[in-house]
Amino acid sequence: MAEKSRRGEKAERPRRGEKLSKGEHVAVIGLGRFGGSVAEALLDLGYEVLGIDSDPRIVQDWSDRLTHVVEADSTDEDALRQLGVHETTRAVVGIGTNLETSVLTVLTLTELGVPEVWAKATSTKHGRILARVGAHHVVHPESEMGEKVAHLITGRMLDYIEFDDGFAIAKVQSPQDAAGRTLADLALRTRWGVTVVGVKRPGQDFEYARPETVIPPDAQLIVAGPTEKVEAYAEAV
């Protein structure tokens, strides 16, 4: 049963992933199709998610699906502060139907000092406005799916594409201990079940990877393989 709070409704449930520190909480404001997709993907990645929506029916619908879900006015700085949003390191604004609320919510999060604000834009102009009022990352859902955005939000991957058949490609930082070693030495396919298909040296274009390729410091790798193995490798680097 959902526990009633002054600001709305709150629900808790067992975590799907490993419990993370307080700094790993993510606030998702607006639990429509896009916001809900991001929220569930973040939960699957092991993050605690605070879901916020102004519609009590949506709050009730999500009450047994997210770590916490609350009915609140996302443009009210005091309400967000009471919910601890100012203590999160990342917030996602999934509001798209009300442009004024979307813009004011981003502005409120900026004034609260949230370090990373990701916001959904419904048009190019909307995106420009969001950026001007403080959004650090503007997302166009027609080209970026919620699960991909969740991976990028966590900072574990620099880019991510998942295919329908359980296959994924990701751009990740190379492990710190990889510098100066060849891909053959790293044996990532044997150890992790992923294949390195490209290496990017700082200041240079990507090049196709070969077993004898030596990894330079601060390199980026393009890795491919089964989705769960790519995600596991990205978690480890």
N, C-alpha and C positions, 0 to 999 in steps of 0.2 A: 504494500500500500504506500502511496506517495505521502511523504511527510509535508504538511503545510508549513509555509514560511511566510513572513510578512510581505516579501516581494513576490510571492507566487507559489509555485510548487517545486519540490526538490525530490529527486529520487536517486538511490544508489543501488549498485549491483556489483557482483564480483567482477574483477578485472579479467580481460582476455589475455593481456600481455603482462610482462614483468612490471612490477610497481616501480615507478620512477620518482625522481625528486620533485619538490614543489615547483621548481623552475621549469619542469617539463609539462605543466598544465597548459592546455590550449583552450581559449575561449572561442566558441563558434556562435556567431550572432546571426540569426535568421536560419531556421531549420527547414527551408524548402528543399527542392530537389538537389540543388547544388550544395547548400550548406549541410544538408543531411548526409549526402554522399561523402563530403570531406570529413564530417564528424565520425561516421562509422569507420572510415578508412584509418583515421588517426587512432581510434580505439583499438582496431585490429593491430596497429603498430605498437601498442603498449602505452599510449599516452592517456592521461586523465583528461577528459573533455568536459568543459562547462558549456552546456547548450543554453542559449538565451533566445526567447522569442516573445513577441507581444501578444500572440494569439493563444488563448488558453486551450483551445482544441488541439493545437500543434504540440503544446507543452504536454498535455495529457497523452497524446499519441507517442511521444518520445520518452515518457516517464520511466519505462522499464527497459530502455534501449541504450541510454547513455549513463555515464558515471554520475553526472548531476545535470538537471535540467530545470530552468527557472523561467517564470513569466516576469518580464520586466521591460521597461521603456529604455531602449538602448541609447537614446539621446540624452538620458538623465545621468549626468556625471556622478551625482551622489548615489544613485541606485547601483551603478556599475562599481563604484568604489566599495559599497557595502557588500557586494558579491565577490570582492577580491580581484576584479579584473585587472586593476592596476598592478597586481603582483605577478601576473602572467608574463611570459616572455614573448608570446605570440597570440594574435587574435585574428580571426577570419570573419569578414563581414559578407554574409551570403544574401543580403537583402537586395532584391532586384526590382520588385514591383513599385516601390515607393522611392523615387530618386532622392527626394528631400531627406527622408529618414536615412537612406544609405549614406549620403554625404555628411549629414550631421553626426551619424554614428562614427564614421571615420575620424571626423574632427574631434569628437569627444575622446576617442581612444588615443589620439595624438596628444591631447591636452592632459590625459592621464599618464602619459609617458610610456605607453606600451612600446617596447623596442622594435617589434615587427608587426606591422598591420597589413594583412592581405585582404583585398576587397574585390568582390565580383562587379564587373561592369557590363551593362547591357548594350552599350554602344561606345564608339570611339570617343565621342564628346564626354559621355559619362566617365569614361576611364581617365580622360585628361583632368576632369574636375576632381576626381578621387585622388589623383596623384598630387594635385596642387594643394589639397587640404591635408595631405600628410600620409596617404597610403604608400607604403614602401614597395608593395607588389600589387599590380592590378591584373586581375584574371578575367579572361573572356571565356566563359564556360562552353561556348559553341566550339572552341578549339582545344580546351584543356579540361579533361574530365576530373571529377573530384578526387579519385584515388591517386591520380598523378600529382595533383596539387598537394595532397597530404604528404606524399613522399618528399616533395620539394620543401614543404614547410618544415619538416623535421630536420632538414639540413644534412641528411644522410646521403642524399643523391643530388647531383647537380642537374640531372635531367633523367627522365624515365619514360619508357614506352612499354605498355603491356599489351600483348596480343590475345585474341580470344581463345587460343589453344593452350594457354598456360605458359607461354614463352614471353620473356621480357628482355629488354635492352636498357642498360643504365650507364650514365656517365658518373664516375666517382673519383675521389682523390685516391692516389696510390697510397698503400700503407707506408708508414714512416720508415719501416725497416727494409723497404723495397729498393731504395735508391742505390744504384751501382750494381744491382743484381739483374740477371737476365730473366725473361719470362719462363724459360726452362727451369731455372733455379727455383722460382717461386712456386711452380707446379700448382697453379690455382685450379686447374681442371681436376686434378687428382684430389686436392684438399677440399675444394669447395663446390666442385661440379659446375663451374662457370668457365667460359672461354673469353680470353681477352682478344678483341678483334681490332682494337686501335689504341694508340698511345699518343698523347699530346704533350710535347715538350713546351715549357714556358716560352711564350713569344713566337711559337711556331705552329704550323698547321698539324692536324692529326695525320698520323701515318699508320699504315697497316702493320699489325703486330706480327712478329715472327718469333720463333723460340729463342733466337739469339739476340733479340732486341733487349738493350740495356735500359733500365728504367732510370731516368734522371730525377733529381730532387724535385719535389712539388709537382710531379707529373699528374695528369688526369688519364684515367683508363676508361675505355668503352668495353663493358663486359656484357655477355649475353648468356642466356641459359634458362632453365625452368624458373618460373617466377619466384617460387619459394627459396630457391638456391641463390638467385640474384639478391633477393631481399636479405637473406641471411648473411651474405658476403658484405653487403653494404652496411649492415649493422655492426660488423666486426672491424671495419677499417676506420 
